[in-house]
Amino acid sequence: MKFKAVLKTESKDAKSVASALDIDNVKLEKLRVETKSERDKILTRIEAENINTLINTLDDIIRCQIVAEKIIT
């Protein structure tokens, strides 16, 4: 069973923040993470085969995004 989450946030510089998070984009057998910008929004999609992995990955992305927002904007 796959678990999915979508994180959609606004940013003053969505393109730069999404670019900073690009290193976290992965396409593995049991985990997929994709972050991109759409106008003033940052959109992150996460798919995982384990709910704990999904939650931990989502937590990591949020923390990284907070840091990127503080540094970039």
PDB file of N, CA, C and O in Angstrom:
ATOM      1  N   MET A   1       0.842  -1.177   0.000  1.00  0.00           N
ATOM      2  CA  MET A   1       0.000   0.000   0.000  1.00  0.00           C
ATOM      3  C   MET A   1       0.887   1.240   0.000  1.00  0.00           C
ATOM      4  O   MET A   1       1.871   1.313   0.736  1.00  0.00           O
ATOM      5  N   LYS A   2       0.529   2.204  -0.828  1.00  0.00           N
ATOM      6  CA  LYS A   2       1.269   3.457  -0.885  1.00  0.00           C
ATOM      7  C   LYS A   2       0.499   4.544  -0.149  1.00  0.00           C
ATOM      8  O   LYS A   2      -0.725   4.645  -0.235  1.00  0.00           O
ATOM      9  N   PHE A   3       1.263   5.348   0.574  1.00  0.00           N
ATOM     10  CA  PHE A   3       0.708   6.500   1.263  1.00  0.00           C
ATOM     11  C   PHE A   3       1.192   7.745   0.535  1.00  0.00           C
ATOM     12  O   PHE A   3       2.336   7.807   0.085  1.00  0.00           O
ATOM     13  N   LYS A   4       0.305   8.746   0.422  1.00  0.00           N
ATOM     14  CA  LYS A   4       0.640   9.954  -0.319  1.00  0.00           C
ATOM     15  C   LYS A   4       0.298  11.189   0.489  1.00  0.00           C
ATOM     16  O   LYS A   4      -0.661  11.204   1.261  1.00  0.00           O
ATOM     17  N   ALA A   5       1.113  12.241   0.294  1.00  0.00           N
ATOM     18  CA  ALA A   5       0.840  13.535   0.914  1.00  0.00           C
ATOM     19  C   ALA A   5       1.239  14.625  -0.064  1.00  0.00           C
ATOM     20  O   ALA A   5       2.167  14.463  -0.855  1.00  0.00           O
ATOM     21  N   VAL A   6       0.524  15.735   0.004  1.00  0.00           N
ATOM     22  CA  VAL A   6       0.859  16.912  -0.791  1.00  0.00           C
ATOM     23  C   VAL A   6       0.961  18.088   0.172  1.00  0.00           C
ATOM     24  O   VAL A   6       0.036  18.362   0.936  1.00  0.00           O
ATOM     25  N   LEU A   7       2.090  18.773   0.124  1.00  0.00           N
ATOM     26  CA  LEU A   7       2.320  19.959   0.940  1.00  0.00           C
ATOM     27  C   LEU A   7       2.337  21.152  -0.009  1.00  0.00           C
ATOM     28  O   LEU A   7       3.158  21.213  -0.924  1.00  0.00           O
ATOM     29  N   LYS A   8       1.433  22.096   0.211  1.00  0.00           N
ATOM     30  CA  LYS A   8       1.332  23.268  -0.649  1.00  0.00           C
ATOM     31  C   LYS A   8       1.449  24.504   0.235  1.00  0.00           C
ATOM     32  O   LYS A   8       0.610  24.732   1.107  1.00  0.00           O
ATOM     33  N   THR A   9       2.495  25.305   0.006  1.00  0.00           N
ATOM     34  CA  THR A   9       2.733  26.495   0.819  1.00  0.00           C
ATOM     35  C   THR A   9       3.009  27.692  -0.078  1.00  0.00           C
ATOM     36  O   THR A   9       3.421  27.540  -1.228  1.00  0.00           O
ATOM     37  N   GLU A  10       2.776  28.888   0.466  1.00  0.00           N
ATOM     38  CA  GLU A  10       3.072  30.121  -0.253  1.00  0.00           C
ATOM     39  C   GLU A  10       4.456  30.607   0.124  1.00  0.00           C
ATOM     40  O   GLU A  10       4.950  30.331   1.218  1.00  0.00           O
ATOM     41  N   SER A  11       5.079  31.337  -0.798  1.00  0.00           N
ATOM     42  CA  SER A  11       6.416  31.864  -0.558  1.00  0.00           C
ATOM     43  C   SER A  11       6.608  33.157  -1.334  1.00  0.00           C
ATOM     44  O   SER A  11       6.028  33.339  -2.405  1.00  0.00           O
ATOM     45  N   LYS A  12       7.420  34.050  -0.795  1.00  0.00           N
ATOM     46  CA  LYS A  12       7.757  35.291  -1.495  1.00  0.00           C
ATOM     47  C   LYS A  12       8.669  34.990  -2.689  1.00  0.00           C
ATOM     48  O   LYS A  12       8.673  35.729  -3.674  1.00  0.00           O
ATOM     49  N   ASP A  13       9.435  33.909  -2.594  1.00  0.00           N
ATOM     50  CA  ASP A  13      10.341  33.504  -3.673  1.00  0.00           C
ATOM     51  C   ASP A  13      10.262  31.983  -3.843  1.00  0.00           C
ATOM     52  O   ASP A  13      11.217  31.262  -3.557  1.00  0.00           O
ATOM     53  N   ALA A  14       9.120  31.522  -4.307  1.00  0.00           N
ATOM     54  CA  ALA A  14       8.850  30.084  -4.408  1.00  0.00           C
ATOM     55  C   ALA A  14       9.866  29.368  -5.298  1.00  0.00           C
ATOM     56  O   ALA A  14      10.277  28.250  -4.990  1.00  0.00           O
ATOM     57  N   LYS A  15      10.266  29.995  -6.382  1.00  0.00           N
ATOM     58  CA  LYS A  15      11.195  29.349  -7.302  1.00  0.00           C
ATOM     59  C   LYS A  15      12.537  29.066  -6.631  1.00  0.00           C
ATOM     60  O   LYS A  15      13.087  27.976  -6.794  1.00  0.00           O
ATOM     61  N   SER A  16      13.069  30.022  -5.884  1.00  0.00           N
ATOM     62  CA  SER A  16      14.358  29.841  -5.212  1.00  0.00           C
ATOM     63  C   SER A  16      14.271  28.819  -4.084  1.00  0.00           C
ATOM     64  O   SER A  16      15.171  27.995  -3.919  1.00  0.00           O
ATOM     65  N   VAL A  17      13.199  28.872  -3.313  1.00  0.00           N
ATOM     66  CA  VAL A  17      13.036  27.923  -2.209  1.00  0.00           C
ATOM     67  C   VAL A  17      12.877  26.509  -2.761  1.00  0.00           C
ATOM     68  O   VAL A  17      13.495  25.575  -2.249  1.00  0.00           O
ATOM     69  N   ALA A  18      12.066  26.342  -3.784  1.00  0.00           N
ATOM     70  CA  ALA A  18      11.888  25.019  -4.396  1.00  0.00           C
ATOM     71  C   ALA A  18      13.209  24.514  -4.972  1.00  0.00           C
ATOM     72  O   ALA A  18      13.510  23.323  -4.899  1.00  0.00           O
ATOM     73  N   SER A  19      13.982  25.413  -5.535  1.00  0.00           N
ATOM     74  CA  SER A  19      15.292  25.033  -6.067  1.00  0.00           C
ATOM     75  C   SER A  19      16.225  24.569  -4.946  1.00  0.00           C
ATOM     76  O   SER A  19      16.985  23.616  -5.120  1.00  0.00           O
ATOM     77  N   ALA A  20      16.164  25.240  -3.806  1.00  0.00           N
ATOM     78  CA  ALA A  20      16.985  24.837  -2.658  1.00  0.00           C
ATOM     79  C   ALA A  20      16.582  23.456  -2.146  1.00  0.00           C
ATOM     80  O   ALA A  20      17.422  22.714  -1.636  1.00  0.00           O
ATOM     81  N   LEU A  21      15.318  23.113  -2.278  1.00  0.00           N
ATOM     82  CA  LEU A  21      14.820  21.815  -1.819  1.00  0.00           C
ATOM     83  C   LEU A  21      14.984  20.722  -2.873  1.00  0.00           C
ATOM     84  O   LEU A  21      14.684  19.558  -2.609  1.00  0.00           O
ATOM     85  N   ASP A  22      15.451  21.084  -4.046  1.00  0.00           N
ATOM     86  CA  ASP A  22      15.605  20.134  -5.153  1.00  0.00           C
ATOM     87  C   ASP A  22      16.483  18.940  -4.779  1.00  0.00           C
ATOM     88  O   ASP A  22      16.270  17.835  -5.280  1.00  0.00           O
ATOM     89  N   ILE A  23      17.453  19.150  -3.917  1.00  0.00           N
ATOM     90  CA  ILE A  23      18.348  18.059  -3.511  1.00  0.00           C
ATOM     91  C   ILE A  23      17.583  16.936  -2.796  1.00  0.00           C
ATOM     92  O   ILE A  23      18.028  15.789  -2.783  1.00  0.00           O
ATOM     93  N   ASP A  24      16.438  17.273  -2.204  1.00  0.00           N
ATOM     94  CA  ASP A  24      15.629  16.266  -1.510  1.00  0.00           C
ATOM     95  C   ASP A  24      14.729  15.478  -2.447  1.00  0.00           C
ATOM     96  O   ASP A  24      14.082  14.526  -2.011  1.00  0.00           O
ATOM     97  N   ASN A  25      14.669  15.847  -3.718  1.00  0.00           N
ATOM     98  CA  ASN A  25      13.851  15.105  -4.675  1.00  0.00           C
ATOM     99  C   ASN A  25      14.481  13.733  -4.922  1.00  0.00           C
ATOM    100  O   ASN A  25      15.639  13.633  -5.330  1.00  0.00           O
ATOM    101  N   VAL A  26      13.707  12.690  -4.671  1.00  0.00           N
ATOM    102  CA  VAL A  26      14.197  11.327  -4.877  1.00  0.00           C
ATOM    103  C   VAL A  26      13.122  10.497  -5.563  1.00  0.00           C
ATOM    104  O   VAL A  26      11.927  10.754  -5.420  1.00  0.00           O
ATOM    105  N   LYS A  27      13.569   9.507  -6.301  1.00  0.00           N
ATOM    106  CA  LYS A  27      12.657   8.548  -6.927  1.00  0.00           C
ATOM    107  C   LYS A  27      13.227   7.164  -6.664  1.00  0.00           C
ATOM    108  O   LYS A  27      13.984   6.617  -7.466  1.00  0.00           O
ATOM    109  N   LEU A  28      12.845   6.618  -5.529  1.00  0.00           N
ATOM    110  CA  LEU A  28      13.281   5.289  -5.137  1.00  0.00           C
ATOM    111  C   LEU A  28      12.099   4.329  -5.216  1.00  0.00           C
ATOM    112  O   LEU A  28      10.966   4.737  -5.471  1.00  0.00           O
ATOM    113  N   GLU A  29      12.377   3.077  -4.998  1.00  0.00           N
ATOM    114  CA  GLU A  29      11.309   2.073  -5.068  1.00  0.00           C
ATOM    115  C   GLU A  29      10.250   2.305  -3.981  1.00  0.00           C
ATOM    116  O   GLU A  29       9.055   2.157  -4.238  1.00  0.00           O
ATOM    117  N   LYS A  30      10.687   2.668  -2.769  1.00  0.00           N
ATOM    118  CA  LYS A  30       9.751   2.801  -1.652  1.00  0.00           C
ATOM    119  C   LYS A  30       9.489   4.232  -1.223  1.00  0.00           C
ATOM    120  O   LYS A  30       8.703   4.471  -0.306  1.00  0.00           O
ATOM    121  N   LEU A  31      10.143   5.195  -1.880  1.00  0.00           N
ATOM    122  CA  LEU A  31       9.968   6.599  -1.514  1.00  0.00           C
ATOM    123  C   LEU A  31      10.148   7.487  -2.736  1.00  0.00           C
ATOM    124  O   LEU A  31      11.097   7.331  -3.505  1.00  0.00           O
ATOM    125  N   ARG A  32       9.229   8.409  -2.896  1.00  0.00           N
ATOM    126  CA  ARG A  32       9.315   9.384  -3.984  1.00  0.00           C
ATOM    127  C   ARG A  32       8.983  10.762  -3.417  1.00  0.00           C
ATOM    128  O   ARG A  32       7.957  10.947  -2.762  1.00  0.00           O
ATOM    129  N   VAL A  33       9.863  11.721  -3.677  1.00  0.00           N
ATOM    130  CA  VAL A  33       9.667  13.098  -3.230  1.00  0.00           C
ATOM    131  C   VAL A  33       9.906  14.018  -4.420  1.00  0.00           C
ATOM    132  O   VAL A  33      10.917  13.897  -5.112  1.00  0.00           O
ATOM    133  N   GLU A  34       8.977  14.934  -4.657  1.00  0.00           N
ATOM    134  CA  GLU A  34       9.134  15.898  -5.746  1.00  0.00           C
ATOM    135  C   GLU A  34       8.653  17.261  -5.263  1.00  0.00           C
ATOM    136  O   GLU A  34       7.507  17.414  -4.840  1.00  0.00           O
ATOM    137  N   THR A  35       9.541  18.244  -5.332  1.00  0.00           N
ATOM    138  CA  THR A  35       9.202  19.615  -4.969  1.00  0.00           C
ATOM    139  C   THR A  35       9.385  20.498  -6.187  1.00  0.00           C
ATOM    140  O   THR A  35      10.395  20.412  -6.886  1.00  0.00           O
ATOM    141  N   LYS A  36       8.395  21.351  -6.436  1.00  0.00           N
ATOM    142  CA  LYS A  36       8.488  22.299  -7.539  1.00  0.00           C
ATOM    143  C   LYS A  36       7.727  23.567  -7.177  1.00  0.00           C
ATOM    144  O   LYS A  36       6.940  23.587  -6.231  1.00  0.00           O
ATOM    145  N   SER A  37       7.972  24.610  -7.935  1.00  0.00           N
ATOM    146  CA  SER A  37       7.269  25.870  -7.689  1.00  0.00           C
ATOM    147  C   SER A  37       6.196  26.079  -8.752  1.00  0.00           C
ATOM    148  O   SER A  37       6.335  25.665  -9.903  1.00  0.00           O
ATOM    149  N   GLU A  38       5.135  26.726  -8.330  1.00  0.00           N
ATOM    150  CA  GLU A  38       4.050  27.124  -9.230  1.00  0.00           C
ATOM    151  C   GLU A  38       3.629  28.522  -8.814  1.00  0.00           C
ATOM    152  O   GLU A  38       2.916  28.697  -7.825  1.00  0.00           O
ATOM    153  N   ARG A  39       4.068  29.503  -9.563  1.00  0.00           N
ATOM    154  CA  ARG A  39       3.847  30.918  -9.246  1.00  0.00           C
ATOM    155  C   ARG A  39       4.395  31.232  -7.863  1.00  0.00           C
ATOM    156  O   ARG A  39       5.607  31.147  -7.661  1.00  0.00           O
ATOM    157  N   ASP A  40       3.550  31.593  -6.902  1.00  0.00           N
ATOM    158  CA  ASP A  40       4.021  31.939  -5.557  1.00  0.00           C
ATOM    159  C   ASP A  40       3.845  30.777  -4.577  1.00  0.00           C
ATOM    160  O   ASP A  40       3.839  30.982  -3.363  1.00  0.00           O
ATOM    161  N   LYS A  41       3.704  29.565  -5.102  1.00  0.00           N
ATOM    162  CA  LYS A  41       3.486  28.395  -4.253  1.00  0.00           C
ATOM    163  C   LYS A  41       4.612  27.369  -4.426  1.00  0.00           C
ATOM    164  O   LYS A  41       5.204  27.238  -5.497  1.00  0.00           O
ATOM    165  N   ILE A  42       4.879  26.660  -3.349  1.00  0.00           N
ATOM    166  CA  ILE A  42       5.808  25.533  -3.372  1.00  0.00           C
ATOM    167  C   ILE A  42       4.956  24.288  -3.179  1.00  0.00           C
ATOM    168  O   ILE A  42       4.181  24.195  -2.227  1.00  0.00           O
ATOM    169  N   LEU A  43       5.104  23.348  -4.076  1.00  0.00           N
ATOM    170  CA  LEU A  43       4.298  22.135  -4.066  1.00  0.00           C
ATOM    171  C   LEU A  43       5.222  20.931  -3.902  1.00  0.00           C
ATOM    172  O   LEU A  43       6.097  20.695  -4.734  1.00  0.00           O
ATOM    173  N   THR A  44       5.023  20.174  -2.829  1.00  0.00           N
ATOM    174  CA  THR A  44       5.809  18.968  -2.587  1.00  0.00           C
ATOM    175  C   THR A  44       4.879  17.775  -2.529  1.00  0.00           C
ATOM    176  O   THR A  44       3.912  17.758  -1.767  1.00  0.00           O
ATOM    177  N   ARG A  45       5.184  16.773  -3.347  1.00  0.00           N
ATOM    178  CA  ARG A  45       4.429  15.513  -3.342  1.00  0.00           C
ATOM    179  C   ARG A  45       5.329  14.423  -2.790  1.00  0.00           C
ATOM    180  O   ARG A  45       6.488  14.290  -3.185  1.00  0.00           O
ATOM    181  N   ILE A  46       4.776  13.648  -1.872  1.00  0.00           N
ATOM    182  CA  ILE A  46       5.529  12.559  -1.257  1.00  0.00           C
ATOM    183  C   ILE A  46       4.703  11.292  -1.371  1.00  0.00           C
ATOM    184  O   ILE A  46       3.504  11.288  -1.090  1.00  0.00           O
ATOM    185  N   GLU A  47       5.362  10.209  -1.789  1.00  0.00           N
ATOM    186  CA  GLU A  47       4.750   8.880  -1.812  1.00  0.00           C
ATOM    187  C   GLU A  47       5.689   7.935  -1.087  1.00  0.00           C
ATOM    188  O   GLU A  47       6.893   7.927  -1.342  1.00  0.00           O
ATOM    189  N   ALA A  48       5.137   7.136  -0.180  1.00  0.00           N
ATOM    190  CA  ALA A  48       5.950   6.176   0.564  1.00  0.00           C
ATOM    191  C   ALA A  48       5.138   4.914   0.814  1.00  0.00           C
ATOM    192  O   ALA A  48       3.908   4.945   0.841  1.00  0.00           O
ATOM    193  N   GLU A  49       5.835   3.821   0.992  1.00  0.00           N
ATOM    194  CA  GLU A  49       5.158   2.557   1.261  1.00  0.00           C
ATOM    195  C   GLU A  49       4.903   2.344   2.748  1.00  0.00           C
ATOM    196  O   GLU A  49       4.226   1.394   3.141  1.00  0.00           O
ATOM    197  N   ASN A  50       5.447   3.233   3.569  1.00  0.00           N
ATOM    198  CA  ASN A  50       5.306   3.119   5.017  1.00  0.00           C
ATOM    199  C   ASN A  50       4.827   4.464   5.550  1.00  0.00           C
ATOM    200  O   ASN A  50       5.394   5.500   5.203  1.00  0.00           O
ATOM    201  N   ILE A  51       3.801   4.464   6.381  1.00  0.00           N
ATOM    202  CA  ILE A  51       3.252   5.724   6.905  1.00  0.00           C
ATOM    203  C   ILE A  51       4.275   6.471   7.756  1.00  0.00           C
ATOM    204  O   ILE A  51       4.302   7.702   7.740  1.00  0.00           O
ATOM    205  N   ASN A  52       5.107   5.760   8.489  1.00  0.00           N
ATOM    206  CA  ASN A  52       6.130   6.426   9.307  1.00  0.00           C
ATOM    207  C   ASN A  52       7.161   7.124   8.419  1.00  0.00           C
ATOM    208  O   ASN A  52       7.610   8.225   8.739  1.00  0.00           O
ATOM    209  N   THR A  53       7.530   6.500   7.325  1.00  0.00           N
ATOM    210  CA  THR A  53       8.456   7.116   6.382  1.00  0.00           C
ATOM    211  C   THR A  53       7.841   8.378   5.795  1.00  0.00           C
ATOM    212  O   THR A  53       8.522   9.395   5.657  1.00  0.00           O
ATOM    213  N   LEU A  54       6.567   8.322   5.450  1.00  0.00           N
ATOM    214  CA  LEU A  54       5.870   9.475   4.902  1.00  0.00           C
ATOM    215  C   LEU A  54       5.877  10.625   5.900  1.00  0.00           C
ATOM    216  O   LEU A  54       6.208  11.754   5.540  1.00  0.00           O
ATOM    217  N   ILE A  55       5.521  10.356   7.129  1.00  0.00           N
ATOM    218  CA  ILE A  55       5.459  11.400   8.160  1.00  0.00           C
ATOM    219  C   ILE A  55       6.841  11.978   8.436  1.00  0.00           C
ATOM    220  O   ILE A  55       6.991  13.196   8.536  1.00  0.00           O
ATOM    221  N   ASN A  56       7.850  11.122   8.559  1.00  0.00           N
ATOM    222  CA  ASN A  56       9.208  11.600   8.820  1.00  0.00           C
ATOM    223  C   ASN A  56       9.746  12.426   7.659  1.00  0.00           C
ATOM    224  O   ASN A  56      10.409  13.441   7.875  1.00  0.00           O
ATOM    225  N   THR A  57       9.468  12.005   6.445  1.00  0.00           N
ATOM    226  CA  THR A  57       9.912  12.742   5.265  1.00  0.00           C
ATOM    227  C   THR A  57       9.209  14.092   5.183  1.00  0.00           C
ATOM    228  O   THR A  57       9.841  15.106   4.886  1.00  0.00           O
ATOM    229  N   LEU A  58       7.928  14.106   5.442  1.00  0.00           N
ATOM    230  CA  LEU A  58       7.169  15.353   5.440  1.00  0.00           C
ATOM    231  C   LEU A  58       7.730  16.315   6.493  1.00  0.00           C
ATOM    232  O   LEU A  58       7.887  17.506   6.224  1.00  0.00           O
ATOM    233  N   ASP A  59       8.026  15.808   7.668  1.00  0.00           N
ATOM    234  CA  ASP A  59       8.624  16.621   8.730  1.00  0.00           C
ATOM    235  C   ASP A  59       9.972  17.196   8.288  1.00  0.00           C
ATOM    236  O   ASP A  59      10.248  18.373   8.519  1.00  0.00           O
ATOM    237  N   ASP A  60      10.804  16.380   7.659  1.00  0.00           N
ATOM    238  CA  ASP A  60      12.108  16.844   7.171  1.00  0.00           C
ATOM    239  C   ASP A  60      11.950  17.936   6.116  1.00  0.00           C
ATOM    240  O   ASP A  60      12.665  18.938   6.149  1.00  0.00           O
ATOM    241  N   ILE A  61      11.035  17.752   5.196  1.00  0.00           N
ATOM    242  CA  ILE A  61      10.809  18.741   4.140  1.00  0.00           C
ATOM    243  C   ILE A  61      10.347  20.065   4.741  1.00  0.00           C
ATOM    244  O   ILE A  61      10.821  21.127   4.339  1.00  0.00           O
ATOM    245  N   ILE A  62       9.435  20.006   5.690  1.00  0.00           N
ATOM    246  CA  ILE A  62       8.943  21.233   6.333  1.00  0.00           C
ATOM    247  C   ILE A  62      10.083  21.962   7.028  1.00  0.00           C
ATOM    248  O   ILE A  62      10.214  23.178   6.892  1.00  0.00           O
ATOM    249  N   ARG A  63      10.906  21.238   7.768  1.00  0.00           N
ATOM    250  CA  ARG A  63      12.040  21.871   8.465  1.00  0.00           C
ATOM    251  C   ARG A  63      13.026  22.488   7.478  1.00  0.00           C
ATOM    252  O   ARG A  63      13.511  23.597   7.700  1.00  0.00           O
ATOM    253  N   CYS A  64      13.322  21.784   6.402  1.00  0.00           N
ATOM    254  CA  CYS A  64      14.242  22.312   5.383  1.00  0.00           C
ATOM    255  C   CYS A  64      13.645  23.536   4.701  1.00  0.00           C
ATOM    256  O   CYS A  64      14.358  24.494   4.399  1.00  0.00           O
ATOM    257  N   GLN A  65      12.359  23.505   4.462  1.00  0.00           N
ATOM    258  CA  GLN A  65      11.709  24.642   3.818  1.00  0.00           C
ATOM    259  C   GLN A  65      11.726  25.865   4.723  1.00  0.00           C
ATOM    260  O   GLN A  65      11.915  26.982   4.242  1.00  0.00           O
ATOM    261  N   ILE A  66      11.534  25.677   6.008  1.00  0.00           N
ATOM    262  CA  ILE A  66      11.587  26.792   6.960  1.00  0.00           C
ATOM    263  C   ILE A  66      12.967  27.446   6.921  1.00  0.00           C
ATOM    264  O   ILE A  66      13.075  28.672   6.878  1.00  0.00           O
ATOM    265  N   VAL A  67      14.012  26.634   6.936  1.00  0.00           N
ATOM    266  CA  VAL A  67      15.375  27.164   6.881  1.00  0.00           C
ATOM    267  C   VAL A  67      15.615  27.902   5.557  1.00  0.00           C
ATOM    268  O   VAL A  67      16.172  28.999   5.545  1.00  0.00           O
ATOM    269  N   ALA A  68      15.194  27.298   4.458  1.00  0.00           N
ATOM    270  CA  ALA A  68      15.387  27.926   3.144  1.00  0.00           C
ATOM    271  C   ALA A  68      14.648  29.259   3.066  1.00  0.00           C
ATOM    272  O   ALA A  68      15.180  30.235   2.537  1.00  0.00           O
ATOM    273  N   GLU A  69      13.452  29.302   3.578  1.00  0.00           N
ATOM    274  CA  GLU A  69      12.665  30.562   3.576  1.00  0.00           C
ATOM    275  C   GLU A  69      13.402  31.650   4.352  1.00  0.00           C
ATOM    276  O   GLU A  69      13.467  32.796   3.905  1.00  0.00           O
ATOM    277  N   LYS A  70      13.959  31.297   5.514  1.00  0.00           N
ATOM    278  CA  LYS A  70      14.656  32.289   6.343  1.00  0.00           C
ATOM    279  C   LYS A  70      15.907  32.808   5.644  1.00  0.00           C
ATOM    280  O   LYS A  70      16.224  33.994   5.738  1.00  0.00           O
ATOM    281  N   ILE A  71      16.613  31.935   4.949  1.00  0.00           N
ATOM    282  CA  ILE A  71      17.862  32.328   4.300  1.00  0.00           C
ATOM    283  C   ILE A  71      17.608  33.110   3.012  1.00  0.00           C
ATOM    284  O   ILE A  71      18.287  34.099   2.735  1.00  0.00           O
ATOM    285  N   ILE A  72      16.634  32.666   2.235  1.00  0.00           N
ATOM    286  CA  ILE A  72      16.407  33.240   0.900  1.00  0.00           C
ATOM    287  C   ILE A  72      15.571  34.514   0.931  1.00  0.00           C
ATOM    288  O   ILE A  72      15.865  35.460   0.201  1.00  0.00           O
ATOM    289  N   THR A  73      14.544  34.552   1.757  1.00  0.00           N
ATOM    290  CA  THR A  73      13.644  35.722   1.737  1.00  0.00           C
ATOM    291  C   THR A  73      13.923  36.682   2.861  1.00  0.00           C
ATOM    292  O   THR A  73      13.252  37.708   2.977  1.00  0.00           O
TER     293      THR A  73
END
